[in-house]
Protein backbone atom coordinates (compact mmCIF):
# COMPACT_ATOMS: atom_id res chain seq x y z
CA UNK A 1 0.00 0.00 0.00
CA UNK A 2 1.40 3.40 -0.91
CA UNK A 3 1.28 6.47 1.31
CA UNK A 4 1.74 10.08 0.27
CA UNK A 5 1.76 13.55 1.74
CA UNK A 6 -1.31 15.14 0.15
CA UNK A 7 -1.96 18.46 1.86
CA UNK A 8 -0.59 21.05 4.27
CA UNK A 9 -2.64 23.18 6.65
CA UNK A 10 -0.20 25.35 8.55
CA UNK A 11 1.70 23.04 10.85
CA UNK A 12 -0.79 20.22 10.26
CA UNK A 13 -0.08 17.77 7.44
CA UNK A 14 -1.99 14.82 6.06
CA UNK A 15 -1.05 11.29 5.15
CA UNK A 16 -3.35 8.87 3.30
CA UNK A 17 -4.40 5.30 3.81
CA UNK A 18 -6.55 4.43 0.81
CA UNK A 19 -9.09 7.26 0.72
CA UNK A 20 -8.67 8.23 4.37
CA UNK A 21 -6.77 11.41 5.31
CA UNK A 22 -4.81 11.29 8.56
CA UNK A 23 -3.72 14.50 10.29
CA UNK A 24 -0.30 14.69 11.88
CA UNK A 25 2.00 17.32 13.31
CA UNK A 26 5.76 17.44 13.83
CA UNK A 27 7.32 18.99 16.92
CA UNK A 28 11.03 19.74 17.24
CA UNK A 29 12.37 20.62 20.67
CA UNK A 30 15.24 22.93 21.53
CA UNK A 31 18.52 21.05 21.67
CA UNK A 32 16.92 17.93 20.24
CA UNK A 33 18.71 14.60 20.08
CA UNK A 34 18.99 12.07 17.29
CA UNK A 35 15.92 9.90 17.94
CA UNK A 36 12.55 10.56 16.33
CA UNK A 37 9.53 9.58 18.40
CA UNK A 38 5.88 9.02 17.50
CA UNK A 39 3.19 9.36 20.17
CA UNK A 40 0.34 6.85 19.81
CA UNK A 41 -2.54 8.60 21.58
CA UNK A 42 -5.27 6.50 23.16
CA UNK A 43 -8.88 7.48 23.80
CA UNK A 44 -10.60 10.20 21.79
CA UNK A 45 -8.32 13.11 22.69
CA UNK A 46 -7.07 14.85 19.52
CA UNK A 47 -3.40 15.76 19.20
CA UNK A 48 -3.97 19.53 19.29
CA UNK A 49 -5.60 19.30 22.73
CA UNK A 50 -2.17 18.44 24.17
CA UNK A 51 -1.08 22.04 23.61
CA UNK A 52 -3.83 23.35 25.92
CA UNK A 53 -2.67 21.69 29.17
CA UNK A 54 0.53 22.60 31.00
CA UNK A 55 1.49 19.00 31.87
CA UNK A 56 0.61 17.65 28.43
CA UNK A 57 2.75 20.41 26.91
CA UNK A 58 5.60 19.31 29.13
CA UNK A 59 5.10 15.73 27.93
CA UNK A 60 5.34 16.92 24.32
CA UNK A 61 8.44 19.01 25.08
CA UNK A 62 10.09 16.13 26.92
CA UNK A 63 9.52 13.63 24.12
CA UNK A 64 10.61 16.19 21.53
CA UNK A 65 13.93 16.43 23.36
CA UNK A 66 14.71 12.95 22.00
CA UNK A 67 14.67 14.45 18.51
CA UNK A 68 11.64 15.09 16.32
CA UNK A 69 8.25 14.15 17.78
CA UNK A 70 5.32 13.23 15.54
CA UNK A 71 1.74 13.47 16.81
CA UNK A 72 -1.25 12.20 14.85
CA UNK A 73 -5.01 11.71 15.01
CA UNK A 74 -5.97 8.17 14.12
CA UNK A 75 -8.96 7.43 11.88
CA UNK A 76 -12.15 8.99 13.30
CA UNK A 77 -10.38 11.32 15.76
CA UNK A 78 -9.91 15.08 15.56
CA UNK A 79 -8.79 16.36 12.17
CA UNK A 80 -8.58 12.93 10.55
CA UNK A 81 -11.26 11.39 8.34
CA UNK A 82 -13.96 9.18 9.77
CA UNK A 83 -13.91 5.47 8.91
CA UNK A 84 -16.07 4.32 6.05
CA UNK A 85 -19.50 2.96 6.90
CA UNK A 86 -19.20 -0.66 7.93
CA UNK A 87 -15.43 -0.37 8.47
CA UNK A 88 -14.91 -1.84 11.97
CA UNK A 89 -12.24 -0.49 14.30
CA UNK A 90 -9.31 -2.88 14.62
CA UNK A 91 -5.81 -2.68 15.99
CA UNK A 92 -4.53 -3.55 12.52
CA UNK A 93 -6.30 -0.50 11.05
CA UNK A 94 -4.82 1.62 13.85
CA UNK A 95 -1.40 0.24 12.91
CA UNK A 96 -2.12 1.10 9.25
CA UNK A 97 -2.67 4.71 10.37
CA UNK A 98 0.59 4.72 12.31
CA UNK A 99 2.43 3.21 9.37
CA UNK A 100 1.05 5.88 7.03
CA UNK A 101 2.10 8.73 9.29
CA UNK A 102 5.60 7.33 9.85
CA UNK A 103 6.07 7.02 6.09
CA UNK A 104 4.63 10.46 5.29
CA UNK A 105 6.74 12.18 7.95
CA UNK A 106 9.81 10.26 6.71
CA UNK A 107 10.62 9.00 10.19
CA UNK A 108 13.43 6.46 10.27
CA UNK A 109 13.62 3.93 13.11
CA UNK A 110 11.16 5.73 15.41
CA UNK A 111 10.66 5.38 19.14
CA UNK A 112 6.98 4.49 19.53
CA UNK A 113 5.37 5.78 22.73
CA UNK A 114 1.91 4.49 23.68
CA UNK A 115 -0.47 4.63 26.64
CA UNK A 116 -3.36 2.48 27.86
CA UNK A 117 -5.48 0.99 25.03
CA UNK A 118 -2.95 1.83 22.31
CA UNK A 119 -0.45 -0.70 23.68
CA UNK A 120 -0.80 -3.37 20.95
CA UNK A 121 -0.19 -0.93 18.08
CA UNK A 122 3.59 -0.51 18.50
CA UNK A 123 4.00 -4.30 18.68
CA UNK A 124 2.06 -4.78 15.46
CA UNK A 125 4.21 -2.12 13.82
CA UNK A 126 7.38 -3.82 15.11
CA UNK A 127 6.20 -7.12 13.67
CA UNK A 128 5.77 -5.49 10.26
CA UNK A 129 9.08 -3.58 10.47
CA UNK A 130 11.40 -5.71 12.56
CA UNK A 131 14.49 -3.66 11.72
CA UNK A 132 12.77 -0.28 11.32
CA UNK A 133 12.26 0.62 14.96
CA UNK A 134 14.47 1.94 17.76
CA UNK A 135 12.34 1.21 20.83
CA UNK A 136 8.84 0.80 22.22
CA UNK A 137 7.76 2.68 25.36
CA UNK A 138 4.38 1.92 26.94
CA UNK A 139 2.85 3.81 29.88
CA UNK A 140 0.33 1.73 31.84
CA UNK A 141 -0.49 -0.46 28.82
CA UNK A 142 -3.85 -2.25 28.76
CA UNK A 143 -3.54 -5.62 27.00
CA UNK A 144 -5.90 -6.26 24.07
CA UNK A 145 -9.30 -7.50 25.16
CA UNK A 146 -9.10 -5.80 28.58
CA UNK A 147 -11.14 -2.90 27.19
CA UNK A 148 -14.16 -5.22 27.24
CA UNK A 149 -13.87 -5.69 31.01
CA UNK A 150 -17.15 -4.26 32.35
CA UNK A 151 -15.51 -3.20 35.61
CA UNK A 152 -12.96 -1.09 33.74
CA UNK A 153 -15.61 0.43 31.50
CA UNK A 154 -17.93 1.16 34.43
CA UNK A 155 -15.21 2.88 36.45
CA UNK A 156 -14.11 5.01 33.51
CA UNK A 157 -17.68 5.94 32.60
CA UNK A 158 -18.43 6.99 36.17
CA UNK A 159 -15.62 9.55 36.37
CA UNK A 160 -12.90 9.21 33.76
CA UNK A 161 -10.76 12.08 35.08
CA UNK A 162 -10.61 10.69 38.63
CA UNK A 163 -10.00 7.12 37.46
CA UNK A 164 -7.32 7.88 34.88
CA UNK A 165 -5.61 10.88 36.49
CA UNK A 166 -6.51 11.04 40.20
CA UNK A 167 -3.64 13.36 41.15
CA UNK A 168 -5.03 16.07 38.86
CA UNK A 169 -8.78 15.43 39.05
CA UNK A 170 -9.31 18.31 41.49
CA UNK A 171 -6.80 20.64 39.83
CA UNK A 172 -8.66 23.76 38.66
CA UNK A 173 -9.37 23.56 34.95
CA UNK A 174 -8.04 20.02 34.42
CA UNK A 175 -11.36 18.19 34.42
CA UNK A 176 -12.93 20.78 32.10
CA UNK A 177 -10.00 20.51 29.66
CA UNK A 178 -9.97 16.71 29.78
CA UNK A 179 -13.70 16.38 29.15
CA UNK A 180 -13.72 19.05 26.44
CA UNK A 181 -10.77 17.44 24.65
CA UNK A 182 -12.55 14.10 24.54
CA UNK A 183 -15.69 15.69 23.10
CA UNK A 184 -13.72 17.61 20.47
CA UNK A 185 -11.93 14.45 19.40
CA UNK A 186 -15.03 12.42 18.60
CA UNK A 187 -18.80 12.58 18.92
CA UNK A 188 -20.49 9.95 21.13
CA UNK A 189 -21.41 7.92 18.07
CA UNK A 190 -17.93 8.14 16.59
CA UNK A 191 -16.36 7.25 19.93
CA UNK A 192 -18.20 3.95 19.80
CA UNK A 193 -16.69 3.26 16.36
CA UNK A 194 -13.03 4.01 17.03
CA UNK A 195 -12.33 1.67 19.95
CA UNK A 196 -11.08 -1.74 18.79
CA UNK A 197 -12.88 -4.83 20.04
CA UNK A 198 -10.56 -7.55 18.75
CA UNK A 199 -11.96 -10.93 17.85
CA UNK A 200 -10.10 -14.17 18.43
CA UNK A 201 -8.22 -13.95 15.13
CA UNK A 202 -6.88 -10.45 15.79
CA UNK A 203 -6.01 -11.33 19.39
CA UNK A 204 -3.93 -14.22 18.07
CA UNK A 205 -2.10 -11.88 15.66
CA UNK A 206 -1.37 -9.42 18.48
CA UNK A 207 -0.17 -12.14 20.84
CA UNK A 208 2.18 -13.47 18.16
CA UNK A 209 3.54 -9.99 17.45
CA UNK A 210 4.16 -9.31 21.16
CA UNK A 211 5.82 -12.68 21.72
CA UNK A 212 8.34 -12.36 18.91
CA UNK A 213 9.23 -8.69 19.25
CA UNK A 214 12.99 -8.13 19.37
CA UNK A 215 12.91 -4.35 19.66
CA UNK A 216 13.81 -2.99 23.12
CA UNK A 217 10.49 -2.46 24.93
CA UNK A 218 9.88 -0.55 28.16
CA UNK A 219 6.73 -0.86 30.29
CA UNK A 220 6.26 1.99 32.78
CA UNK A 221 3.91 1.37 35.70
CA UNK A 222 2.67 3.54 38.56
CA UNK A 223 1.80 0.87 41.14
CA UNK A 224 0.43 3.46 43.58
CA UNK A 225 -2.74 3.28 41.46
CA UNK A 226 -4.81 0.23 42.44
CA UNK A 227 -5.68 -0.43 38.78
CA UNK A 228 -2.00 -0.78 37.86
CA UNK A 229 -1.08 -4.49 37.83
CA UNK A 230 1.41 -5.78 40.33
CA UNK A 231 4.80 -6.76 38.99
CA UNK A 232 4.38 -10.50 39.64
CA UNK A 233 1.20 -10.68 37.51
CA UNK A 234 1.64 -8.04 34.85
CA UNK A 235 -0.29 -9.26 31.77
CA UNK A 236 1.79 -7.09 29.42
CA UNK A 237 4.95 -8.90 30.46
CA UNK A 238 3.22 -12.22 29.85
CA UNK A 239 2.45 -11.11 26.29
CA UNK A 240 5.87 -9.56 25.67
CA UNK A 241 8.37 -11.46 27.83
CA UNK A 242 11.36 -9.49 26.52
CA UNK A 243 9.91 -6.18 27.71
CA UNK A 244 11.46 -4.42 30.71
CA UNK A 245 9.20 -3.09 33.44
CA UNK A 246 10.13 -0.03 35.50
CA UNK A 247 7.93 1.29 38.32
CA UNK A 248 7.79 5.07 38.64
CA UNK A 249 6.29 7.47 41.21
CA UNK A 250 2.76 8.81 40.94
CA UNK A 251 -0.69 7.25 40.84
CA UNK A 252 -1.98 8.27 37.40
CA UNK A 253 -2.75 5.95 34.49
CA UNK A 254 -2.42 8.73 31.91
CA UNK A 255 1.00 9.85 30.71
CA UNK A 256 0.38 13.52 31.51
CA UNK A 257 -0.17 13.08 35.23
CA UNK A 258 1.87 14.11 38.25
CA UNK A 259 5.48 12.96 38.49
CA UNK A 260 5.81 13.43 34.72
CA UNK A 261 9.50 14.28 34.98
CA UNK A 262 10.26 10.87 36.46
CA UNK A 263 8.47 9.27 33.50
CA UNK A 264 10.40 11.34 30.95
CA UNK A 265 13.69 10.62 32.69
CA UNK A 266 13.08 6.86 32.39
CA UNK A 267 12.15 7.22 28.72
CA UNK A 268 15.28 9.21 27.97
CA UNK A 269 17.48 6.79 29.90
CA UNK A 270 15.99 3.77 28.12
CA UNK A 271 16.36 5.25 24.64
CA UNK A 272 19.72 7.00 24.96
CA UNK A 273 21.38 5.28 27.91
CA UNK A 274 21.82 8.66 29.60
CA UNK A 275 20.12 10.46 32.47
CA UNK A 276 18.53 13.76 31.49
CA UNK A 277 17.17 16.18 34.08
CA UNK A 278 14.56 18.47 32.54
CA UNK A 279 14.54 22.16 33.21
CA UNK A 280 12.06 22.87 36.03
CA UNK A 281 8.61 24.05 35.06
CA UNK A 282 8.67 27.76 35.96
CA UNK A 283 5.37 29.56 36.59
CA UNK A 284 4.31 32.91 37.97
CA UNK A 285 2.00 32.25 40.89
CA UNK A 286 0.67 33.43 44.21
CA UNK A 287 2.14 31.21 46.94
CA UNK A 288 0.29 30.43 50.15
CA UNK A 289 1.90 28.74 53.16
CA UNK A 290 -0.19 27.95 56.25
CA UNK A 291 0.27 26.13 59.52
CA UNK A 292 -1.67 25.51 62.70
CA UNK A 293 -0.64 27.42 65.81
CA UNK A 294 0.63 25.41 68.82
CA UNK A 295 0.03 22.13 67.00
CA UNK A 296 2.54 20.17 69.10
CA UNK A 297 0.87 21.18 72.36
CA UNK A 298 -2.60 20.40 70.99
CA UNK A 299 -1.49 16.99 69.73
CA UNK A 300 -0.09 16.15 73.17
CA UNK A 301 -3.30 17.31 74.85
CA UNK A 302 -5.79 15.35 72.70
CA UNK A 303 -3.73 12.28 71.81
CA UNK A 304 -2.44 10.93 68.52
CA UNK A 305 -5.68 9.33 67.29
CA UNK A 306 -7.79 12.43 67.89
CA UNK A 307 -5.09 14.68 66.43
CA UNK A 308 -4.94 12.64 63.22
CA UNK A 309 -8.69 13.22 62.86
CA UNK A 310 -8.13 16.97 63.38
CA UNK A 311 -5.42 17.03 60.70
CA UNK A 312 -7.61 15.12 58.25
CA UNK A 313 -10.39 17.63 58.82
CA UNK A 314 -7.88 20.47 58.37
CA UNK A 315 -6.60 19.03 55.08
CA UNK A 316 -10.12 18.55 53.69
CA UNK A 317 -11.07 22.10 54.62
CA UNK A 318 -7.84 23.51 53.12
CA UNK A 319 -8.34 21.69 49.81
CA UNK A 320 -11.93 22.94 49.61
CA UNK A 321 -10.99 26.57 50.31
CA UNK A 322 -8.06 26.48 47.89
CA UNK A 323 -10.09 24.78 45.17
CA UNK A 324 -12.97 27.26 45.43
CA UNK A 325 -10.52 30.10 44.76
CA UNK A 326 -8.90 28.49 41.74
CA UNK A 327 -5.77 27.24 43.51
CA UNK A 328 -3.95 23.94 43.74
CA UNK A 329 -2.70 22.30 46.94
CA UNK A 330 0.87 21.34 46.13
CA UNK A 331 1.32 19.38 49.34
CA UNK A 332 0.14 19.06 52.92
CA UNK A 333 2.81 19.40 55.59
CA UNK A 334 1.51 17.78 58.73
CA UNK A 335 -0.23 20.80 60.20
CA UNK A 336 -0.18 23.12 57.19
CA UNK A 337 -0.45 23.37 53.43
CA UNK A 338 1.45 24.79 50.49
CA UNK A 339 -0.78 26.01 47.65
CA UNK A 340 -0.39 27.90 44.38
CA UNK A 341 -2.89 30.28 42.80
CA UNK A 342 -3.05 32.02 39.45
CA UNK A 343 -3.96 35.29 41.22
CA UNK A 344 -3.01 36.90 44.53
CA UNK A 345 -6.65 37.70 45.31
CA UNK A 346 -7.45 33.97 45.20
CA UNK A 347 -4.69 33.17 47.70
CA UNK A 348 -5.85 35.92 50.06
CA UNK A 349 -9.51 34.92 49.92
CA UNK A 350 -8.70 31.23 50.38
CA UNK A 351 -6.55 32.06 53.44
CA UNK A 352 -9.34 34.15 54.95
CA UNK A 353 -11.92 31.40 54.37
CA UNK A 354 -9.63 28.77 55.85
CA UNK A 355 -8.92 30.94 58.87
CA UNK A 356 -12.66 31.46 59.48
CA UNK A 357 -13.39 27.74 59.08
CA UNK A 358 -10.62 26.66 61.45
CA UNK A 359 -11.62 29.29 64.01
CA UNK A 360 -15.11 27.79 64.03
CA UNK A 361 -13.45 24.44 64.80
CA UNK A 362 -11.54 25.95 67.73
CA UNK A 363 -8.21 26.05 65.85
CA UNK A 364 -5.85 28.89 65.07
CA UNK A 365 -3.78 29.14 61.91
CA UNK A 366 -1.33 31.59 60.44
CA UNK A 367 -0.38 32.18 56.83
CA UNK A 368 2.20 33.79 54.55
CA UNK A 369 1.52 34.94 50.97
CA UNK A 370 3.83 36.14 48.20
CA UNK A 371 3.76 36.39 44.39
CA UNK A 372 6.67 35.40 42.18
CA UNK A 373 8.21 32.82 39.86
CA UNK A 374 8.43 29.27 41.20
CA UNK A 375 9.95 26.10 39.81
CA UNK A 376 7.58 23.13 39.86
CA UNK A 377 9.06 19.65 40.17
CA UNK A 378 6.59 16.85 40.80
CA UNK A 379 4.74 17.47 44.07
CA UNK A 380 6.97 20.31 45.27
CA UNK A 381 8.13 23.80 44.32
CA UNK A 382 11.36 25.71 44.76
CA UNK A 383 12.78 29.14 44.08
CA UNK A 384 13.33 32.43 45.89
CA UNK A 385 9.63 33.35 45.75
CA UNK A 386 8.72 30.17 47.64
CA UNK A 387 11.39 30.93 50.25
CA UNK A 388 9.99 34.45 50.70
CA UNK A 389 6.47 33.13 51.31
CA UNK A 390 7.84 30.71 53.92
CA UNK A 391 9.77 33.52 55.67
CA UNK A 392 6.62 35.67 55.74
CA UNK A 393 4.73 32.78 57.36
CA UNK A 394 7.40 32.67 60.07
CA UNK A 395 6.67 36.33 60.92
CA UNK A 396 2.93 35.73 61.42
CA UNK A 397 1.37 35.43 64.84
CA UNK A 398 -1.73 33.42 65.81
CA UNK A 399 -4.65 34.00 63.39
CA UNK A 400 -2.52 36.35 61.26
CA UNK A 401 -2.35 36.29 57.50
CA UNK A 402 0.67 38.24 56.31
CA UNK A 403 1.40 39.12 52.69
CA UNK A 404 4.22 40.83 50.88
CA UNK A 405 3.72 44.23 49.30
CA UNK A 406 4.04 42.54 45.92
CA UNK A 407 1.13 40.24 46.76
CA UNK A 408 -1.11 43.01 48.09
CA UNK A 409 -0.31 45.19 45.08
CA UNK A 410 -1.37 42.37 42.77
CA UNK A 411 -4.58 41.62 44.66
CA UNK A 412 -7.17 43.45 42.60
CA UNK A 413 -10.49 43.92 44.34
CA UNK A 414 -8.98 43.56 47.82
CA UNK A 415 -8.23 47.25 48.47
CA UNK A 416 -8.70 48.40 52.07
CA UNK A 417 -8.14 44.90 53.45
CA UNK A 418 -4.48 45.36 54.41
CA UNK A 419 -2.75 46.83 57.45
CA UNK A 420 0.92 47.87 57.08
CA UNK A 421 3.31 45.93 59.31
CA UNK A 422 6.49 47.75 58.35
CA UNK A 423 9.68 46.77 56.56
CA UNK A 424 11.31 43.45 57.41
CA UNK A 425 14.49 41.60 56.61
CA UNK A 426 13.79 38.02 55.63
CA UNK A 427 16.39 35.41 56.52
CA UNK A 428 18.47 34.45 53.51
CA UNK A 429 16.72 36.93 51.19
CA UNK A 430 18.45 40.18 50.17
CA UNK A 431 16.92 43.58 50.96
CA UNK A 432 13.95 44.60 53.07
CA UNK A 433 10.36 43.68 52.37
CA UNK A 434 7.10 45.55 53.01
CA UNK A 435 4.73 43.30 54.94
CA UNK A 436 0.97 43.71 55.33
CA UNK A 437 -1.63 41.95 57.47
CA UNK A 438 -4.85 40.78 55.84
CA UNK A 439 -7.80 42.15 57.80
Beta strands, then each sheet from edge to edge (+ up, - down):
strand 1: 7-9
strand 2: 12-17
strand 3: 20-28
strand 4: 37-40
strand 5: 68-72
strand 6: 110-115
strand 7: 133-139
strand 8: 216-221
strand 9: 244-247
strand 10: 281-292
strand 11: 328-332
strand 12: 337-341
strand 13: 365-377
strand 14: 380-382
strand 15: 401-404
strand 16: 418-426
strand 17: 429-438
sheet 1: 1+ 2- 3+ 5- 4- 6- 7- 8- 9-
sheet 2: 11+ 12- 10+ 13- 14+
sheet 3: 11+ 12- 10+ 13- 15- 17+ 16-
end
